[in-house]
Amino acid sequence: MKLFLKAAAFAAAAAMTISFASCGGKGSSSETPTGNELVSDIGDDVNVNSEDMPYGANLYQINADNEGVPVTTEVDSRYFSTEEAKLICNYFWSICSKDGALFESVSYKPYLDRQLEDGEYGSAQEYMEEYYSHYYIVIGDDYDFSYIYAVDCKKEDSGYNFSKYDSLLKEVAPDAEVTSKKVVPVYLNYELKNGQGGGEVIPRETYDFPQGAELGDSDYIWICIYEIDGKSYIIS
């Protein structure tokens, strides 16, 4: 069993804290969207700070029609750019489609190379083949992700300890300039490939989804986004 993700996650568990500040302060919610939240009763002539807008006022979706992405992804514009929304979307799609090339496209190459080396993977494709099984164990059948929802994030001042990622990045790319970093809680829905239903991925409080367990909140899938040398990547 390849243990890179498990070992890295457990090594940081003691350094985590459970209390966090939001990327943008107040306004986050754990509600699952219904598709109706974008309607507001605020008049057109009223100026309201984005932080004081009603829930859902800053949500937007990217999908196959407007951005050509493989699965509908909804984010909060206060915390994520369209490029970051695509990054989140493509990261998860690379897992359910077992697409090593797509995973490489959202990953920082020096960091990914070390992941593959430490995990004894011959390629990103092999890594995706195995990582698919982490979700298979929880879901119980073959699946595709059908909806991705990310409306909050935690930055460096939140109490989240990024040191395990920082240390490895410093080792593999000492001259890399990290301009921002955040950890992102994601709701993730799936459909079974056999057409027999679907639902929300409910992480187990185990190494299958280590960050949620470490953070004391396993209701989400947690990923990190690092901006390195002016470009954003998923670091996991």
Biotite code that builds the C-alpha atoms (Angstrom):
import biotite.structure as struc

atoms = struc.array([
    struc.Atom([0.000, 0.000, 0.000], chain_id="A", res_id=1, res_name="MET", atom_name="CA", element="C"),
    struc.Atom([1.423, 3.343, -0.973], chain_id="A", res_id=2, res_name="LYS", atom_name="CA", element="C"),
    struc.Atom([1.482, 5.582, 2.079], chain_id="A", res_id=3, res_name="LEU", atom_name="CA", element="C"),
    struc.Atom([2.635, 9.042, 0.952], chain_id="A", res_id=4, res_name="PHE", atom_name="CA", element="C"),
    struc.Atom([-0.697, 10.804, 1.484], chain_id="A", res_id=5, res_name="LEU", atom_name="CA", element="C"),
    struc.Atom([-1.405, 9.022, 4.735], chain_id="A", res_id=6, res_name="LYS", atom_name="CA", element="C"),
    struc.Atom([2.016, 9.650, 6.229], chain_id="A", res_id=7, res_name="ALA", atom_name="CA", element="C"),
    struc.Atom([2.065, 13.307, 5.216], chain_id="A", res_id=8, res_name="ALA", atom_name="CA", element="C"),
    struc.Atom([-1.384, 13.868, 6.662], chain_id="A", res_id=9, res_name="ALA", atom_name="CA", element="C"),
    struc.Atom([-0.722, 12.157, 9.961], chain_id="A", res_id=10, res_name="PHE", atom_name="CA", element="C"),
    struc.Atom([2.559, 14.023, 10.382], chain_id="A", res_id=11, res_name="ALA", atom_name="CA", element="C"),
    struc.Atom([0.685, 17.312, 10.418], chain_id="A", res_id=12, res_name="ALA", atom_name="CA", element="C"),
    struc.Atom([-2.261, 16.241, 12.556], chain_id="A", res_id=13, res_name="ALA", atom_name="CA", element="C"),
    struc.Atom([-0.789, 17.396, 15.847], chain_id="A", res_id=14, res_name="ALA", atom_name="CA", element="C"),
    struc.Atom([-0.130, 20.855, 14.429], chain_id="A", res_id=15, res_name="ALA", atom_name="CA", element="C"),
    struc.Atom([-3.685, 21.481, 13.262], chain_id="A", res_id=16, res_name="MET", atom_name="CA", element="C"),
    struc.Atom([-6.175, 23.677, 15.078], chain_id="A", res_id=17, res_name="THR", atom_name="CA", element="C"),
    struc.Atom([-9.933, 23.337, 14.877], chain_id="A", res_id=18, res_name="ILE", atom_name="CA", element="C"),
    struc.Atom([-10.926, 27.011, 15.000], chain_id="A", res_id=19, res_name="SER", atom_name="CA", element="C"),
    struc.Atom([-10.596, 28.961, 11.762], chain_id="A", res_id=20, res_name="PHE", atom_name="CA", element="C"),
    struc.Atom([-11.190, 32.402, 10.287], chain_id="A", res_id=21, res_name="ALA", atom_name="CA", element="C"),
    struc.Atom([-12.755, 32.597, 6.845], chain_id="A", res_id=22, res_name="SER", atom_name="CA", element="C"),
    struc.Atom([-10.893, 33.826, 3.778], chain_id="A", res_id=23, res_name="CYS", atom_name="CA", element="C"),
    struc.Atom([-13.313, 36.677, 3.483], chain_id="A", res_id=24, res_name="GLY", atom_name="CA", element="C"),
    struc.Atom([-14.613, 36.956, 7.012], chain_id="A", res_id=25, res_name="GLY", atom_name="CA", element="C"),
    struc.Atom([-18.297, 36.475, 7.606], chain_id="A", res_id=26, res_name="LYS", atom_name="CA", element="C"),
    struc.Atom([-20.744, 35.272, 5.018], chain_id="A", res_id=27, res_name="GLY", atom_name="CA", element="C"),
    struc.Atom([-19.811, 31.611, 4.679], chain_id="A", res_id=28, res_name="SER", atom_name="CA", element="C"),
    struc.Atom([-22.369, 28.864, 5.154], chain_id="A", res_id=29, res_name="SER", atom_name="CA", element="C"),
    struc.Atom([-22.498, 25.097, 5.279], chain_id="A", res_id=30, res_name="SER", atom_name="CA", element="C"),
    struc.Atom([-25.911, 25.024, 3.584], chain_id="A", res_id=31, res_name="GLU", atom_name="CA", element="C"),
    struc.Atom([-26.158, 22.867, 0.494], chain_id="A", res_id=32, res_name="THR", atom_name="CA", element="C"),
    struc.Atom([-27.258, 25.065, -2.439], chain_id="A", res_id=33, res_name="PRO", atom_name="CA", element="C"),
    struc.Atom([-30.642, 24.513, -4.017], chain_id="A", res_id=34, res_name="THR", atom_name="CA", element="C"),
    struc.Atom([-30.070, 26.634, -7.107], chain_id="A", res_id=35, res_name="GLY", atom_name="CA", element="C"),
    struc.Atom([-32.349, 29.433, -5.891], chain_id="A", res_id=36, res_name="ASN", atom_name="CA", element="C"),
    struc.Atom([-29.879, 31.385, -3.764], chain_id="A", res_id=37, res_name="GLU", atom_name="CA", element="C"),
    struc.Atom([-28.839, 33.831, -6.464], chain_id="A", res_id=38, res_name="LEU", atom_name="CA", element="C"),
    struc.Atom([-32.054, 35.857, -6.184], chain_id="A", res_id=39, res_name="VAL", atom_name="CA", element="C"),
    struc.Atom([-31.863, 38.895, -3.915], chain_id="A", res_id=40, res_name="SER", atom_name="CA", element="C"),
    struc.Atom([-34.447, 41.458, -2.845], chain_id="A", res_id=41, res_name="ASP", atom_name="CA", element="C"),
    struc.Atom([-31.882, 44.261, -2.555], chain_id="A", res_id=42, res_name="ILE", atom_name="CA", element="C"),
    struc.Atom([-32.760, 47.175, -4.820], chain_id="A", res_id=43, res_name="GLY", atom_name="CA", element="C"),
    struc.Atom([-30.563, 48.116, -7.772], chain_id="A", res_id=44, res_name="ASP", atom_name="CA", element="C"),
    struc.Atom([-29.817, 51.527, -6.282], chain_id="A", res_id=45, res_name="ASP", atom_name="CA", element="C"),
    struc.Atom([-28.399, 50.182, -3.006], chain_id="A", res_id=46, res_name="VAL", atom_name="CA", element="C"),
    struc.Atom([-24.641, 49.783, -2.551], chain_id="A", res_id=47, res_name="ASN", atom_name="CA", element="C"),
    struc.Atom([-23.796, 46.863, -0.262], chain_id="A", res_id=48, res_name="VAL", atom_name="CA", element="C"),
    struc.Atom([-20.393, 45.576, 0.711], chain_id="A", res_id=49, res_name="ASN", atom_name="CA", element="C"),
    struc.Atom([-19.899, 42.073, -0.656], chain_id="A", res_id=50, res_name="SER", atom_name="CA", element="C"),
    struc.Atom([-19.371, 40.764, 2.878], chain_id="A", res_id=51, res_name="GLU", atom_name="CA", element="C"),
    struc.Atom([-22.843, 42.025, 3.842], chain_id="A", res_id=52, res_name="ASP", atom_name="CA", element="C"),
    struc.Atom([-24.673, 40.581, 0.851], chain_id="A", res_id=53, res_name="MET", atom_name="CA", element="C"),
    struc.Atom([-27.340, 37.941, 1.559], chain_id="A", res_id=54, res_name="PRO", atom_name="CA", element="C"),
    struc.Atom([-26.323, 34.298, 1.365], chain_id="A", res_id=55, res_name="TYR", atom_name="CA", element="C"),
    struc.Atom([-25.905, 33.208, -2.247], chain_id="A", res_id=56, res_name="GLY", atom_name="CA", element="C"),
    struc.Atom([-25.545, 36.686, -3.733], chain_id="A", res_id=57, res_name="ALA", atom_name="CA", element="C"),
    struc.Atom([-21.920, 36.006, -4.659], chain_id="A", res_id=58, res_name="ASN", atom_name="CA", element="C"),
    struc.Atom([-22.330, 32.420, -5.848], chain_id="A", res_id=59, res_name="LEU", atom_name="CA", element="C"),
    struc.Atom([-21.781, 31.518, -9.472], chain_id="A", res_id=60, res_name="TYR", atom_name="CA", element="C"),
    struc.Atom([-21.523, 28.333, -11.474], chain_id="A", res_id=61, res_name="GLN", atom_name="CA", element="C"),
    struc.Atom([-19.173, 27.154, -14.152], chain_id="A", res_id=62, res_name="ILE", atom_name="CA", element="C"),
    struc.Atom([-20.313, 24.283, -16.326], chain_id="A", res_id=63, res_name="ASN", atom_name="CA", element="C"),
    struc.Atom([-19.917, 22.700, -19.745], chain_id="A", res_id=64, res_name="ALA", atom_name="CA", element="C"),
    struc.Atom([-21.906, 25.485, -21.429], chain_id="A", res_id=65, res_name="ASP", atom_name="CA", element="C"),
    struc.Atom([-20.149, 28.552, -20.067], chain_id="A", res_id=66, res_name="ASN", atom_name="CA", element="C"),
    struc.Atom([-16.597, 27.337, -19.360], chain_id="A", res_id=67, res_name="GLU", atom_name="CA", element="C"),
    struc.Atom([-16.348, 23.921, -20.986], chain_id="A", res_id=68, res_name="GLY", atom_name="CA", element="C"),
    struc.Atom([-15.655, 22.103, -17.715], chain_id="A", res_id=69, res_name="VAL", atom_name="CA", element="C"),
    struc.Atom([-16.722, 18.465, -17.247], chain_id="A", res_id=70, res_name="PRO", atom_name="CA", element="C"),
    struc.Atom([-18.906, 18.926, -14.159], chain_id="A", res_id=71, res_name="VAL", atom_name="CA", element="C"),
    struc.Atom([-20.917, 21.819, -12.717], chain_id="A", res_id=72, res_name="THR", atom_name="CA", element="C"),
    struc.Atom([-18.921, 23.638, -10.054], chain_id="A", res_id=73, res_name="THR", atom_name="CA", element="C"),
    struc.Atom([-20.342, 26.378, -7.815], chain_id="A", res_id=74, res_name="GLU", atom_name="CA", element="C"),
    struc.Atom([-18.117, 28.803, -5.911], chain_id="A", res_id=75, res_name="VAL", atom_name="CA", element="C"),
    struc.Atom([-18.270, 32.121, -4.077], chain_id="A", res_id=76, res_name="ASP", atom_name="CA", element="C"),
    struc.Atom([-16.737, 34.951, -6.096], chain_id="A", res_id=77, res_name="SER", atom_name="CA", element="C"),
    struc.Atom([-15.394, 36.577, -2.909], chain_id="A", res_id=78, res_name="ARG", atom_name="CA", element="C"),
    struc.Atom([-12.994, 33.693, -2.436], chain_id="A", res_id=79, res_name="TYR", atom_name="CA", element="C"),
    struc.Atom([-12.390, 32.097, -5.850], chain_id="A", res_id=80, res_name="PHE", atom_name="CA", element="C"),
    struc.Atom([-11.626, 33.314, -9.330], chain_id="A", res_id=81, res_name="SER", atom_name="CA", element="C"),
    struc.Atom([-12.981, 31.500, -12.371], chain_id="A", res_id=82, res_name="THR", atom_name="CA", element="C"),
    struc.Atom([-9.532, 29.997, -12.928], chain_id="A", res_id=83, res_name="GLU", atom_name="CA", element="C"),
    struc.Atom([-9.514, 28.647, -9.372], chain_id="A", res_id=84, res_name="GLU", atom_name="CA", element="C"),
    struc.Atom([-13.014, 27.246, -9.885], chain_id="A", res_id=85, res_name="ALA", atom_name="CA", element="C"),
    struc.Atom([-11.742, 25.419, -12.973], chain_id="A", res_id=86, res_name="LYS", atom_name="CA", element="C"),
    struc.Atom([-8.773, 24.176, -11.007], chain_id="A", res_id=87, res_name="LEU", atom_name="CA", element="C"),
    struc.Atom([-11.028, 22.694, -8.307], chain_id="A", res_id=88, res_name="ILE", atom_name="CA", element="C"),
    struc.Atom([-13.301, 21.172, -10.934], chain_id="A", res_id=89, res_name="CYS", atom_name="CA", element="C"),
    struc.Atom([-10.493, 19.579, -12.928], chain_id="A", res_id=90, res_name="ASN", atom_name="CA", element="C"),
    struc.Atom([-8.796, 18.232, -9.814], chain_id="A", res_id=91, res_name="TYR", atom_name="CA", element="C"),
    struc.Atom([-11.847, 16.229, -8.784], chain_id="A", res_id=92, res_name="PHE", atom_name="CA", element="C"),
    struc.Atom([-12.685, 15.202, -12.322], chain_id="A", res_id=93, res_name="TRP", atom_name="CA", element="C"),
    struc.Atom([-9.175, 13.844, -12.774], chain_id="A", res_id=94, res_name="SER", atom_name="CA", element="C"),
    struc.Atom([-9.887, 11.484, -9.871], chain_id="A", res_id=95, res_name="ILE", atom_name="CA", element="C"),
    struc.Atom([-13.262, 10.131, -10.966], chain_id="A", res_id=96, res_name="CYS", atom_name="CA", element="C"),
    struc.Atom([-12.134, 9.842, -14.604], chain_id="A", res_id=97, res_name="SER", atom_name="CA", element="C"),
    struc.Atom([-8.738, 8.393, -13.597], chain_id="A", res_id=98, res_name="LYS", atom_name="CA", element="C"),
    struc.Atom([-7.105, 10.995, -15.844], chain_id="A", res_id=99, res_name="ASP", atom_name="CA", element="C"),
    struc.Atom([-3.429, 11.316, -14.998], chain_id="A", res_id=100, res_name="GLY", atom_name="CA", element="C"),
    struc.Atom([-2.804, 13.996, -17.615], chain_id="A", res_id=101, res_name="ALA", atom_name="CA", element="C"),
    struc.Atom([-5.581, 16.193, -16.208], chain_id="A", res_id=102, res_name="LEU", atom_name="CA", element="C"),
    struc.Atom([-4.218, 15.701, -12.697], chain_id="A", res_id=103, res_name="PHE", atom_name="CA", element="C"),
    struc.Atom([-0.797, 16.795, -13.900], chain_id="A", res_id=104, res_name="GLU", atom_name="CA", element="C"),
    struc.Atom([-2.350, 19.954, -15.362], chain_id="A", res_id=105, res_name="SER", atom_name="CA", element="C"),
    struc.Atom([-3.625, 21.114, -11.939], chain_id="A", res_id=106, res_name="VAL", atom_name="CA", element="C"),
    struc.Atom([-0.497, 20.052, -10.015], chain_id="A", res_id=107, res_name="SER", atom_name="CA", element="C"),
    struc.Atom([2.788, 21.838, -9.388], chain_id="A", res_id=108, res_name="TYR", atom_name="CA", element="C"),
    struc.Atom([5.251, 19.605, -11.214], chain_id="A", res_id=109, res_name="LYS", atom_name="CA", element="C"),
    struc.Atom([8.152, 19.525, -8.714], chain_id="A", res_id=110, res_name="PRO", atom_name="CA", element="C"),
    struc.Atom([5.700, 18.756, -5.903], chain_id="A", res_id=111, res_name="TYR", atom_name="CA", element="C"),
    struc.Atom([3.900, 16.110, -7.955], chain_id="A", res_id=112, res_name="LEU", atom_name="CA", element="C"),
    struc.Atom([7.174, 14.477, -8.942], chain_id="A", res_id=113, res_name="ASP", atom_name="CA", element="C"),
    struc.Atom([8.046, 14.079, -5.262], chain_id="A", res_id=114, res_name="ARG", atom_name="CA", element="C"),
    struc.Atom([4.590, 12.691, -4.488], chain_id="A", res_id=115, res_name="GLN", atom_name="CA", element="C"),
    struc.Atom([5.000, 10.066, -7.169], chain_id="A", res_id=116, res_name="LEU", atom_name="CA", element="C"),
    struc.Atom([8.513, 9.227, -6.039], chain_id="A", res_id=117, res_name="GLU", atom_name="CA", element="C"),
    struc.Atom([7.641, 8.939, -2.351], chain_id="A", res_id=118, res_name="ASP", atom_name="CA", element="C"),
    struc.Atom([4.517, 6.919, -3.106], chain_id="A", res_id=119, res_name="GLY", atom_name="CA", element="C"),
    struc.Atom([6.377, 4.657, -5.529], chain_id="A", res_id=120, res_name="GLU", atom_name="CA", element="C"),
    struc.Atom([4.017, 5.484, -8.364], chain_id="A", res_id=121, res_name="TYR", atom_name="CA", element="C"),
    struc.Atom([5.332, 5.056, -11.885], chain_id="A", res_id=122, res_name="GLY", atom_name="CA", element="C"),
    struc.Atom([3.172, 7.889, -13.237], chain_id="A", res_id=123, res_name="SER", atom_name="CA", element="C"),
    struc.Atom([0.375, 10.303, -12.443], chain_id="A", res_id=124, res_name="ALA", atom_name="CA", element="C"),
    struc.Atom([-1.925, 7.897, -14.256], chain_id="A", res_id=125, res_name="GLN", atom_name="CA", element="C"),
    struc.Atom([-1.035, 5.098, -11.842], chain_id="A", res_id=126, res_name="GLU", atom_name="CA", element="C"),
    struc.Atom([-1.591, 7.494, -8.945], chain_id="A", res_id=127, res_name="TYR", atom_name="CA", element="C"),
    struc.Atom([-5.074, 8.372, -10.202], chain_id="A", res_id=128, res_name="MET", atom_name="CA", element="C"),
    struc.Atom([-5.945, 4.717, -10.695], chain_id="A", res_id=129, res_name="GLU", atom_name="CA", element="C"),
    struc.Atom([-5.271, 4.115, -7.013], chain_id="A", res_id=130, res_name="GLU", atom_name="CA", element="C"),
    struc.Atom([-6.688, 7.392, -5.713], chain_id="A", res_id=131, res_name="TYR", atom_name="CA", element="C"),
    struc.Atom([-10.001, 6.573, -7.391], chain_id="A", res_id=132, res_name="TYR", atom_name="CA", element="C"),
    struc.Atom([-10.275, 3.678, -4.944], chain_id="A", res_id=133, res_name="SER", atom_name="CA", element="C"),
    struc.Atom([-10.251, 6.031, -1.910], chain_id="A", res_id=134, res_name="HIS", atom_name="CA", element="C"),
    struc.Atom([-13.651, 7.336, -2.988], chain_id="A", res_id=135, res_name="TYR", atom_name="CA", element="C"),
    struc.Atom([-14.813, 3.927, -4.193], chain_id="A", res_id=136, res_name="TYR", atom_name="CA", element="C"),
    struc.Atom([-14.377, 2.584, -0.647], chain_id="A", res_id=137, res_name="ILE", atom_name="CA", element="C"),
    struc.Atom([-16.613, 5.332, 0.744], chain_id="A", res_id=138, res_name="VAL", atom_name="CA", element="C"),
    struc.Atom([-19.181, 5.364, -2.087], chain_id="A", res_id=139, res_name="ILE", atom_name="CA", element="C"),
    struc.Atom([-19.278, 1.599, -2.557], chain_id="A", res_id=140, res_name="GLY", atom_name="CA", element="C"),
    struc.Atom([-19.488, 1.472, -6.338], chain_id="A", res_id=141, res_name="ASP", atom_name="CA", element="C"),
    struc.Atom([-18.077, 2.988, -9.519], chain_id="A", res_id=142, res_name="ASP", atom_name="CA", element="C"),
    struc.Atom([-18.920, 6.671, -9.724], chain_id="A", res_id=143, res_name="TYR", atom_name="CA", element="C"),
    struc.Atom([-18.614, 10.006, -11.464], chain_id="A", res_id=144, res_name="ASP", atom_name="CA", element="C"),
    struc.Atom([-18.638, 13.302, -9.609], chain_id="A", res_id=145, res_name="PHE", atom_name="CA", element="C"),
    struc.Atom([-21.767, 15.229, -10.581], chain_id="A", res_id=146, res_name="SER", atom_name="CA", element="C"),
    struc.Atom([-21.604, 18.515, -8.638], chain_id="A", res_id=147, res_name="TYR", atom_name="CA", element="C"),
    struc.Atom([-18.860, 20.413, -6.816], chain_id="A", res_id=148, res_name="ILE", atom_name="CA", element="C"),
    struc.Atom([-19.588, 23.161, -4.289], chain_id="A", res_id=149, res_name="TYR", atom_name="CA", element="C"),
    struc.Atom([-16.881, 25.336, -2.686], chain_id="A", res_id=150, res_name="ALA", atom_name="CA", element="C"),
    struc.Atom([-17.974, 28.563, -1.010], chain_id="A", res_id=151, res_name="VAL", atom_name="CA", element="C"),
    struc.Atom([-15.413, 29.177, 1.710], chain_id="A", res_id=152, res_name="ASP", atom_name="CA", element="C"),
    struc.Atom([-11.688, 28.882, 2.413], chain_id="A", res_id=153, res_name="CYS", atom_name="CA", element="C"),
    struc.Atom([-9.179, 29.281, 5.221], chain_id="A", res_id=154, res_name="LYS", atom_name="CA", element="C"),
    struc.Atom([-5.971, 31.268, 4.772], chain_id="A", res_id=155, res_name="LYS", atom_name="CA", element="C"),
    struc.Atom([-2.737, 31.581, 6.704], chain_id="A", res_id=156, res_name="GLU", atom_name="CA", element="C"),
    struc.Atom([-4.268, 33.699, 9.466], chain_id="A", res_id=157, res_name="ASP", atom_name="CA", element="C"),
    struc.Atom([-6.956, 31.053, 10.100], chain_id="A", res_id=158, res_name="SER", atom_name="CA", element="C"),
    struc.Atom([-4.860, 28.754, 12.247], chain_id="A", res_id=159, res_name="GLY", atom_name="CA", element="C"),
    struc.Atom([-4.455, 26.091, 9.574], chain_id="A", res_id=160, res_name="TYR", atom_name="CA", element="C"),
    struc.Atom([-0.906, 24.767, 9.555], chain_id="A", res_id=161, res_name="ASN", atom_name="CA", element="C"),
    struc.Atom([0.498, 24.679, 6.031], chain_id="A", res_id=162, res_name="PHE", atom_name="CA", element="C"),
    struc.Atom([3.967, 23.627, 7.181], chain_id="A", res_id=163, res_name="SER", atom_name="CA", element="C"),
    struc.Atom([3.886, 20.100, 5.745], chain_id="A", res_id=164, res_name="LYS", atom_name="CA", element="C"),
    struc.Atom([3.281, 21.536, 2.267], chain_id="A", res_id=165, res_name="TYR", atom_name="CA", element="C"),
    struc.Atom([5.637, 24.475, 2.749], chain_id="A", res_id=166, res_name="ASP", atom_name="CA", element="C"),
    struc.Atom([8.496, 22.215, 3.822], chain_id="A", res_id=167, res_name="SER", atom_name="CA", element="C"),
    struc.Atom([8.152, 19.886, 0.870], chain_id="A", res_id=168, res_name="LEU", atom_name="CA", element="C"),
    struc.Atom([7.801, 22.771, -1.578], chain_id="A", res_id=169, res_name="LEU", atom_name="CA", element="C"),
    struc.Atom([10.926, 24.381, -0.169], chain_id="A", res_id=170, res_name="LYS", atom_name="CA", element="C"),
    struc.Atom([12.771, 21.113, -0.621], chain_id="A", res_id=171, res_name="GLU", atom_name="CA", element="C"),
    struc.Atom([11.685, 20.384, -4.193], chain_id="A", res_id=172, res_name="VAL", atom_name="CA", element="C"),
    struc.Atom([11.633, 23.977, -5.487], chain_id="A", res_id=173, res_name="ALA", atom_name="CA", element="C"),
    struc.Atom([13.671, 26.248, -3.185], chain_id="A", res_id=174, res_name="PRO", atom_name="CA", element="C"),
    struc.Atom([13.396, 29.249, -5.522], chain_id="A", res_id=175, res_name="ASP", atom_name="CA", element="C"),
    struc.Atom([9.634, 29.014, -5.962], chain_id="A", res_id=176, res_name="ALA", atom_name="CA", element="C"),
    struc.Atom([7.714, 32.084, -4.813], chain_id="A", res_id=177, res_name="GLU", atom_name="CA", element="C"),
    struc.Atom([4.482, 31.277, -2.996], chain_id="A", res_id=178, res_name="VAL", atom_name="CA", element="C"),
    struc.Atom([2.237, 34.335, -3.177], chain_id="A", res_id=179, res_name="THR", atom_name="CA", element="C"),
    struc.Atom([-0.888, 32.894, -1.528], chain_id="A", res_id=180, res_name="SER", atom_name="CA", element="C"),
    struc.Atom([-2.263, 29.692, -0.052], chain_id="A", res_id=181, res_name="LYS", atom_name="CA", element="C"),
    struc.Atom([-5.603, 28.542, 1.259], chain_id="A", res_id=182, res_name="LYS", atom_name="CA", element="C"),
    struc.Atom([-7.331, 25.368, 2.349], chain_id="A", res_id=183, res_name="VAL", atom_name="CA", element="C"),
    struc.Atom([-10.741, 24.793, 0.795], chain_id="A", res_id=184, res_name="VAL", atom_name="CA", element="C"),
    struc.Atom([-13.710, 22.791, 2.147], chain_id="A", res_id=185, res_name="PRO", atom_name="CA", element="C"),
    struc.Atom([-15.618, 21.154, -0.710], chain_id="A", res_id=186, res_name="VAL", atom_name="CA", element="C"),
    struc.Atom([-19.046, 19.520, -0.907], chain_id="A", res_id=187, res_name="TYR", atom_name="CA", element="C"),
    struc.Atom([-18.937, 16.769, -3.501], chain_id="A", res_id=188, res_name="LEU", atom_name="CA", element="C"),
    struc.Atom([-21.868, 14.952, -5.113], chain_id="A", res_id=189, res_name="ASN", atom_name="CA", element="C"),
    struc.Atom([-21.628, 11.793, -7.198], chain_id="A", res_id=190, res_name="TYR", atom_name="CA", element="C"),
    struc.Atom([-23.675, 9.641, -9.545], chain_id="A", res_id=191, res_name="GLU", atom_name="CA", element="C"),
    struc.Atom([-23.208, 5.888, -9.791], chain_id="A", res_id=192, res_name="LEU", atom_name="CA", element="C"),
    struc.Atom([-22.019, 4.729, -13.191], chain_id="A", res_id=193, res_name="LYS", atom_name="CA", element="C"),
    struc.Atom([-24.616, 1.950, -13.153], chain_id="A", res_id=194, res_name="ASN", atom_name="CA", element="C"),
    struc.Atom([-27.388, 4.555, -13.071], chain_id="A", res_id=195, res_name="GLY", atom_name="CA", element="C"),
    struc.Atom([-28.670, 3.317, -9.730], chain_id="A", res_id=196, res_name="GLN", atom_name="CA", element="C"),
    struc.Atom([-28.538, 6.619, -7.882], chain_id="A", res_id=197, res_name="GLY", atom_name="CA", element="C"),
    struc.Atom([-26.065, 8.961, -6.267], chain_id="A", res_id=198, res_name="GLY", atom_name="CA", element="C"),
    struc.Atom([-25.651, 11.365, -3.390], chain_id="A", res_id=199, res_name="GLY", atom_name="CA", element="C"),
    struc.Atom([-23.124, 13.351, -1.429], chain_id="A", res_id=200, res_name="GLU", atom_name="CA", element="C"),
    struc.Atom([-19.688, 11.988, -0.634], chain_id="A", res_id=201, res_name="VAL", atom_name="CA", element="C"),
    struc.Atom([-19.634, 11.628, 3.159], chain_id="A", res_id=202, res_name="ILE", atom_name="CA", element="C"),
    struc.Atom([-15.996, 11.355, 4.243], chain_id="A", res_id=203, res_name="PRO", atom_name="CA", element="C"),
    struc.Atom([-15.082, 8.889, 6.937], chain_id="A", res_id=204, res_name="ARG", atom_name="CA", element="C"),
    struc.Atom([-13.011, 10.099, 9.861], chain_id="A", res_id=205, res_name="GLU", atom_name="CA", element="C"),
    struc.Atom([-10.059, 8.051, 8.695], chain_id="A", res_id=206, res_name="THR", atom_name="CA", element="C"),
    struc.Atom([-7.020, 8.403, 6.499], chain_id="A", res_id=207, res_name="TYR", atom_name="CA", element="C"),
    struc.Atom([-9.258, 8.134, 3.421], chain_id="A", res_id=208, res_name="ASP", atom_name="CA", element="C"),
    struc.Atom([-9.829, 11.885, 3.702], chain_id="A", res_id=209, res_name="PHE", atom_name="CA", element="C"),
    struc.Atom([-7.227, 12.917, 6.258], chain_id="A", res_id=210, res_name="PRO", atom_name="CA", element="C"),
    struc.Atom([-7.571, 16.684, 6.329], chain_id="A", res_id=211, res_name="GLN", atom_name="CA", element="C"),
    struc.Atom([-11.224, 16.621, 7.371], chain_id="A", res_id=212, res_name="GLY", atom_name="CA", element="C"),
    struc.Atom([-10.451, 14.300, 10.242], chain_id="A", res_id=213, res_name="ALA", atom_name="CA", element="C"),
    struc.Atom([-7.467, 16.405, 11.315], chain_id="A", res_id=214, res_name="GLU", atom_name="CA", element="C"),
    struc.Atom([-9.510, 19.576, 11.235], chain_id="A", res_id=215, res_name="LEU", atom_name="CA", element="C"),
    struc.Atom([-12.256, 18.064, 13.342], chain_id="A", res_id=216, res_name="GLY", atom_name="CA", element="C"),
    struc.Atom([-14.691, 18.544, 10.466], chain_id="A", res_id=217, res_name="ASP", atom_name="CA", element="C"),
    struc.Atom([-15.110, 15.568, 8.175], chain_id="A", res_id=218, res_name="SER", atom_name="CA", element="C"),
    struc.Atom([-18.285, 16.872, 6.531], chain_id="A", res_id=219, res_name="ASP", atom_name="CA", element="C"),
    struc.Atom([-16.164, 18.193, 3.661], chain_id="A", res_id=220, res_name="TYR", atom_name="CA", element="C"),
    struc.Atom([-13.400, 17.131, 1.345], chain_id="A", res_id=221, res_name="ILE", atom_name="CA", element="C"),
    struc.Atom([-10.456, 19.471, 2.018], chain_id="A", res_id=222, res_name="TRP", atom_name="CA", element="C"),
    struc.Atom([-7.892, 20.573, -0.572], chain_id="A", res_id=223, res_name="ILE", atom_name="CA", element="C"),
    struc.Atom([-5.214, 23.289, -0.693], chain_id="A", res_id=224, res_name="CYS", atom_name="CA", element="C"),
    struc.Atom([-4.684, 25.884, -3.404], chain_id="A", res_id=225, res_name="ILE", atom_name="CA", element="C"),
    struc.Atom([-1.229, 27.444, -3.653], chain_id="A", res_id=226, res_name="TYR", atom_name="CA", element="C"),
    struc.Atom([-0.316, 30.293, -5.963], chain_id="A", res_id=227, res_name="GLU", atom_name="CA", element="C"),
    struc.Atom([3.282, 29.642, -7.002], chain_id="A", res_id=228, res_name="ILE", atom_name="CA", element="C"),
    struc.Atom([5.199, 31.955, -9.320], chain_id="A", res_id=229, res_name="ASP", atom_name="CA", element="C"),
    struc.Atom([1.950, 33.623, -10.315], chain_id="A", res_id=230, res_name="GLY", atom_name="CA", element="C"),
    struc.Atom([-0.048, 30.469, -11.112], chain_id="A", res_id=231, res_name="LYS", atom_name="CA", element="C"),
    struc.Atom([-2.454, 28.499, -8.923], chain_id="A", res_id=232, res_name="SER", atom_name="CA", element="C"),
    struc.Atom([-2.170, 24.764, -8.273], chain_id="A", res_id=233, res_name="TYR", atom_name="CA", element="C"),
    struc.Atom([-3.875, 22.124, -6.186], chain_id="A", res_id=234, res_name="ILE", atom_name="CA", element="C"),
    struc.Atom([-1.551, 20.863, -3.470], chain_id="A", res_id=235, res_name="ILE", atom_name="CA", element="C"),
    struc.Atom([-2.764, 17.698, -1.790], chain_id="A", res_id=236, res_name="SER", atom_name="CA", element="C"),
])
